[in-house]
């Protein structure tokens, strides 16, 4: 399941206009936190990288925080159009875990499509478009090549954790879980993400360390450093990074930086 978050984060999608729905959508309240001192405010928002577009989440506290912010910071800036996916420096085809991750990622993409999830509806893309339209500077915590390199270095997944991509029943089950995850995200609940993280940590501790523990610690360090300069910043990373024992908030606490949820 975590591979879906990775797959959609790395998906190549152009920034497309978001059309207003003909009828009002149900309200959603995804979680948002704030980190601040006397002259700096940093909002920390957990995104869902691909959504079905059937809920109104870019409102209330999220919209207020975004409007107050001077800049948008995303996990990465996904290239418009076909990205450069050439192997990173040091790439070793013989040792690459791409086969196992391609299988699970392919299944995740199929399941996401079955649920009507689109990257163009995802929170990252909607925020990026809104920032472009309002003239806010946009930057990434990582480069696109950084993320490709991380995936390239991951160890192969245990065979027992892989389901054949052609297994339609598994795709169907995965689609149901994705729907449950999006519903939890709409409500601002992190429990299902914590369960997925715990399963990943148990099944593949090295992958968990690379994808979450180290990156969350790095991003927490960035936030702590950014507090040294005045301004208001909207930081948006995948909701999975704001859940569990090794969340960005937990890593901030280890640095003596307090975060507080605001909705």
C-alpha positions as CSV (number, residue, x, y, z in Angstrom):
1,X,0.0,0.0,0.0
2,X,2.8,2.4,0.8
3,X,4.0,1.8,-2.8
4,X,0.9,3.6,-4.1
5,X,2.1,6.7,-2.2
6,X,5.5,6.4,-3.8
7,X,4.0,5.7,-7.3
8,X,1.8,8.7,-7.3
9,X,4.5,10.9,-5.8
10,X,6.7,10.0,-8.7
11,X,3.9,10.1,-11.4
12,X,4.5,12.3,-14.4
13,X,1.6,14.6,-14.7
14,X,1.3,18.0,-16.3
15,X,-0.3,20.9,-14.3
16,X,-3.9,20.9,-15.6
17,X,-6.7,23.3,-14.8
18,X,-9.0,22.2,-12.0
19,X,-12.6,22.9,-13.0
20,X,-15.2,23.8,-10.4
21,X,-17.8,21.0,-9.8
22,X,-21.4,21.7,-10.9
23,X,-22.7,20.9,-7.4
24,X,-21.1,21.5,-4.0
25,X,-18.9,18.7,-2.8
26,X,-18.9,17.1,0.7
27,X,-16.6,18.9,3.1
28,X,-13.3,17.3,4.1
29,X,-10.9,18.2,6.8
30,X,-7.4,16.7,6.2
31,X,-4.9,17.3,9.0
32,X,-2.7,20.3,9.2
33,X,-0.2,21.4,11.8
34,X,1.7,24.5,12.6
35,X,5.3,25.1,13.7
36,X,6.2,28.7,14.7
37,X,8.3,31.1,16.7
38,X,8.2,34.8,17.2
39,X,8.7,35.7,13.6
40,X,8.2,32.5,11.5
41,X,5.1,30.4,10.8
42,X,5.4,27.0,9.1
43,X,2.3,25.1,8.2
44,X,2.7,21.4,7.8
45,X,0.1,19.7,5.7
46,X,-0.3,16.0,4.9
47,X,-1.3,15.4,1.3
48,X,-2.9,12.5,-0.6
49,X,-1.0,12.4,-3.9
50,X,-4.0,11.2,-6.0
51,X,-7.7,11.9,-5.2
52,X,-11.0,11.2,-6.8
53,X,-12.1,14.9,-6.8
54,X,-15.3,14.1,-4.9
55,X,-14.6,16.1,-1.7
56,X,-13.9,19.7,-0.9
57,X,-10.7,19.8,1.1
58,X,-9.0,23.0,-0.1
59,X,-11.0,25.2,2.3
60,X,-11.3,26.2,6.0
61,X,-8.0,25.9,7.9
62,X,-6.1,24.6,4.9
63,X,-7.2,27.4,2.6
64,X,-6.6,30.0,5.3
65,X,-3.1,28.7,6.0
66,X,-2.2,28.6,2.3
67,X,-3.5,32.1,1.7
68,X,-1.4,33.4,4.6
69,X,1.8,31.7,3.3
70,X,4.5,33.4,1.3
71,X,5.7,30.3,-0.4
72,X,4.9,26.6,-1.0
73,X,7.2,23.8,-0.3
74,X,6.4,20.3,-1.7
75,X,8.2,16.9,-1.4
76,X,9.4,17.4,-5.0
77,X,8.5,19.3,-8.1
78,X,7.3,16.7,-10.5
79,X,8.3,17.6,-14.1
80,X,5.7,18.6,-16.5
81,X,5.3,16.1,-19.3
82,X,7.5,13.0,-19.6
83,X,10.3,13.3,-16.9
84,X,13.9,12.3,-17.2
85,X,14.0,8.8,-15.7
86,X,17.5,8.0,-16.7
87,X,19.3,5.8,-14.1
88,X,21.0,7.9,-11.3
89,X,24.8,8.0,-10.9
90,X,26.0,4.7,-9.5
91,X,23.0,2.8,-10.8
92,X,23.7,-1.0,-10.7
93,X,21.2,-2.8,-12.9
94,X,22.1,-6.2,-11.4
95,X,21.3,-5.1,-7.9
96,X,18.4,-2.9,-8.6
97,X,15.1,-3.8,-6.9
98,X,13.1,-2.4,-9.8
99,X,11.3,-5.6,-10.7
100,X,9.6,-6.1,-7.4
101,X,8.7,-2.4,-7.1
102,X,7.5,-2.2,-10.6
103,X,5.2,-5.1,-10.0
104,X,3.6,-3.6,-6.9
105,X,3.6,-0.1,-8.3
106,X,1.9,-1.3,-11.5
107,X,-0.8,-3.0,-9.3
108,X,-1.2,0.2,-7.3
109,X,-1.7,2.3,-10.3
110,X,-4.3,-0.1,-11.7
111,X,-6.1,-0.1,-8.3
112,X,-5.9,3.7,-8.1
113,X,-7.5,4.0,-11.5
114,X,-10.2,1.6,-10.5
115,X,-11.1,4.0,-7.6
116,X,-11.1,7.0,-10.0
117,X,-8.0,8.5,-8.3
118,X,-6.0,11.0,-10.4
119,X,-2.8,12.8,-9.7
120,X,-4.3,15.9,-11.3
121,X,-6.9,15.9,-8.5
122,X,-4.2,15.1,-5.8
123,X,-3.5,17.7,-3.1
124,X,0.1,18.3,-4.3
125,X,-1.0,19.2,-7.8
126,X,-3.9,21.4,-6.6
127,X,-1.6,23.3,-4.3
128,X,1.0,23.7,-6.9
129,X,-1.5,25.1,-9.4
130,X,-2.9,27.5,-6.8
131,X,0.6,28.7,-5.9
132,X,1.3,29.3,-9.6
133,X,-1.9,31.2,-10.1
134,X,-1.2,33.4,-7.0
135,X,2.5,33.9,-7.8
136,X,3.8,32.1,-4.7
137,X,7.4,30.7,-5.1
138,X,7.4,26.9,-5.1
139,X,10.3,24.7,-4.1
140,X,10.9,21.0,-3.4
141,X,12.5,19.4,-0.3
142,X,14.0,16.8,-2.8
143,X,14.6,16.8,-6.5
144,X,12.8,14.3,-8.8
145,X,16.1,12.6,-9.4
146,X,16.7,12.3,-5.6
147,X,13.4,10.3,-5.4
148,X,14.3,8.1,-8.3
149,X,17.7,7.4,-6.8
150,X,16.1,6.5,-3.5
151,X,13.8,4.0,-5.2
152,X,16.7,2.6,-7.2
153,X,18.6,1.9,-4.0
154,X,15.8,0.1,-2.1
155,X,16.3,-3.6,-1.3
156,X,14.0,-6.1,-3.1
157,X,10.7,-6.6,-1.4
158,X,10.2,-10.0,0.4
159,X,8.4,-12.4,-2.0
160,X,5.6,-13.0,0.5
161,X,4.7,-9.3,0.4
162,X,4.2,-9.2,-3.4
163,X,1.0,-9.9,-5.2
164,X,1.1,-10.7,-8.9
165,X,0.1,-7.6,-10.9
166,X,-2.3,-9.6,-13.0
167,X,-4.2,-10.8,-9.9
168,X,-7.4,-8.7,-10.4
169,X,-8.8,-9.8,-7.0
170,X,-5.7,-8.3,-5.3
171,X,-6.1,-5.1,-7.4
172,X,-9.7,-5.0,-6.3
173,X,-8.8,-5.4,-2.6
174,X,-6.1,-2.8,-3.0
175,X,-8.6,-0.4,-4.5
176,X,-10.9,-0.9,-1.5
177,X,-8.0,0.0,0.9
178,X,-7.2,3.1,-1.2
179,X,-10.7,4.2,-0.8
180,X,-10.5,3.6,3.0
181,X,-7.2,5.6,3.1
182,X,-8.7,8.5,1.2
183,X,-11.8,8.5,3.4
184,X,-9.5,8.6,6.5
185,X,-7.5,11.4,4.9
186,X,-10.7,13.4,4.3
187,X,-11.5,13.1,8.0
188,X,-8.0,14.0,9.2
189,X,-7.4,10.6,10.7
190,X,-3.9,9.0,10.6
191,X,-4.6,5.5,12.1
192,X,-4.7,3.6,8.8
193,X,-1.4,5.3,7.7
194,X,0.2,4.2,10.9
195,X,-0.9,0.6,10.4
196,X,0.6,0.6,6.9
197,X,3.8,2.1,8.2
198,X,4.1,-0.5,10.9
199,X,3.5,-3.3,8.4
200,X,6.2,-1.9,6.1
201,X,8.6,-1.5,9.0
202,X,8.1,-5.1,10.0
203,X,8.3,-6.5,6.4
204,X,11.1,-4.4,5.1
205,X,12.9,-2.3,7.8
206,X,15.6,-1.1,5.4
207,X,13.0,0.3,3.0
208,X,11.1,1.9,5.8
209,X,14.3,3.5,7.1
210,X,15.1,4.9,3.6
211,X,11.7,6.0,2.6
212,X,10.5,7.4,6.0
213,X,12.8,7.6,8.9
214,X,15.8,9.3,7.2
215,X,13.7,11.5,5.0
216,X,11.4,12.6,7.8
217,X,14.5,13.5,9.9
218,X,15.9,15.4,7.0
219,X,12.7,17.4,6.4
220,X,12.4,18.1,10.1
221,X,15.9,19.5,10.0
222,X,14.9,21.7,7.1
223,X,11.9,23.0,9.0
224,X,14.0,23.7,12.1
225,X,16.5,25.6,10.0
226,X,13.8,27.6,8.2
227,X,12.5,28.8,11.6
228,X,15.7,30.9,11.8
229,X,14.4,33.1,9.0
230,X,11.1,35.2,9.2
231,X,8.2,34.5,7.0
232,X,5.2,32.2,6.5
233,X,5.7,28.9,4.7
234,X,3.2,26.1,3.6
235,X,5.0,22.7,3.6
236,X,3.0,19.9,2.0
237,X,4.3,16.3,2.2
238,X,2.6,12.9,1.9
239,X,0.2,12.1,4.8
240,X,2.2,9.0,5.5
241,X,5.2,11.2,6.6
242,X,3.0,12.8,9.3
243,X,1.9,9.6,10.9
244,X,3.5,6.9,13.0
245,X,6.4,6.9,15.5
246,X,8.9,8.4,13.0
247,X,6.8,11.2,11.7
248,X,8.1,14.6,10.8
249,X,6.5,15.9,13.9
250,X,8.3,13.3,16.0
251,X,11.6,14.2,14.4
252,X,10.9,17.9,15.1
253,X,10.3,17.0,18.8
254,X,13.7,15.3,18.9
255,X,15.1,18.6,17.8
256,X,13.2,20.5,20.5
257,X,10.7,22.0,18.0
258,X,7.1,21.8,18.9
259,X,4.3,21.3,16.4
260,X,0.6,21.6,17.0
261,X,-2.4,20.5,15.0
262,X,-4.8,23.3,14.1
263,X,-7.9,21.4,12.9
